[in-house]
Amino acid sequence: MSQELGRLEKPEAAPFRPERKIYLVPFILAPAKPPAEYAAVLERYWTSAADHISRLEISIGQVSHVYVELVDRAGKEGLEALAQFSPGAAKLASYAVDRSATFEALEDAETLAEAMDWERCLLAGLMSRKASQYVSQAYRDASDRRYRFMAQRFDETLKDGEAGLALLTEHHRVQFPDSIRVFYVAPPALDEVHRFLRDYREPREAPAEGPEPPAEEQSDEQARQEG
């Protein structure tokens, strides 16, 4: 079970150090060129997330591995790929990597590509009910394999006593191994993100011309395309 730490007091260190641990930060995806106000909110979000992670490292254990959804490459190549579609997330990941953490490839490239292809079909819209059902089931099957692969990666790479930093989208369905304790990091700025997006969605009597509202969560396929 996840323990939310973003708004809790500093946990005692002793009970947690022998365990495998994951510091789970919601991976907020955004348009390549978000409105200025939203860009400022995102900057606060990633900055506050880094602050929480640094405090967790002092209390519970330093990050040894970094895992990011949508990234199927390891090391410098993976970090560079992340920077292409989420500079804020890349900055947080670099904070850990610069202090000797290993950037892991969390995704299987072929399975990720398959899931995105099926998602692209769904986003395009299908006229036939039979085709829609077929594509929907294929997308679910590919997604299930994605999440099983991620869970396996966590289990294979995170050793006893180590801590990992994981950036996963809020709609993820990863089932972490029972032997890994998950700490959910919810910086106060996450509420700002949700509130900003909610305000954009509310109907307005006379909407003013301006930038298009950002999507709350880009689809995985859209995020990778922009990368």
Residue, then its C-alpha position, 0 to 999 in steps of 0.5 A: m500500500s502506498q504511503e503519501l508523504g507529500r503532506l506528512e511529517k518526516p518519517e522515522a528512518a530506522p523502520f524503512r532502511p532494510e526494505r526496498k523502497i520506491y518514491l513515487v512521483p506523479f508524472i505530469l505530462a504537458p504540451a510542448k509549449p504550455p501557457a505561461e501560467y501553466a508553465a509556472v505551475l509545472e515549475r513549482y510542481w517539479t521543484s517541490a517534488a525535488d525538495h520532497i525527494s531530498r528530504l526522503e533521502i535524508s530520512i529513509g535512503q538515497v535514490s539508487h535507481v530512477y524509473v520513468e514511464l514512457v522511457d525505454r532506454a537506460g543511462k544518458e540516452g534515456l535521460e536525454a529522451l526524457a528531456q525531449f518531452s518533459p524537461g521538468a521530469a528530466k531535471l528531477a531525474s538528473y538530480a538523482v543521476d548526478r548523485s550516482a543513481t542509475f537511470e533504468a529503462l522501465e519500458d519494453a520498446e516493442t510493447l510500448a510501441e504496440a500500445m501506442d499504435w493501438e491508442r493511436c487507432l482509438l484516438a483516430g475514431l472507429m466507425s465499426r463497433k466490431a473494429s472498436q471492440y477489437v482495437s480496445q481489447a488489443y490496447r488493453d492487452a498491450s497495456d497490461r503487458r506494459y505494466r507487468f513488464m514495469a513491475q518486473r523491472f522494479d523487482e529485478t533492478l531494485k535490491d534489498g535496502e535500496a530506494g528508487l525514484a519512479l515517475l508514473t502517470e496518475h492513471h498507471r496500473v503498475q502492481f508493485p511487488d509486495s516486497i517493495r514499499v511505495f511512498y507516494v510523493a504528493p507535493p502541494a503544487l500537485d493541487e495547483v496543477h489539478r486546480f488549473l486544469r479544472d478551471y480551464r475545463e469549466p464552461r465560460e460565458a464569453p471565452a476570450e481568445g488565447p492559447e488552447p487549454p493544456a490537456e490534463e494528461q497527454s496520451d502516452e502516444q502524444a507525449r512520445q510524438e512530441g519527444 
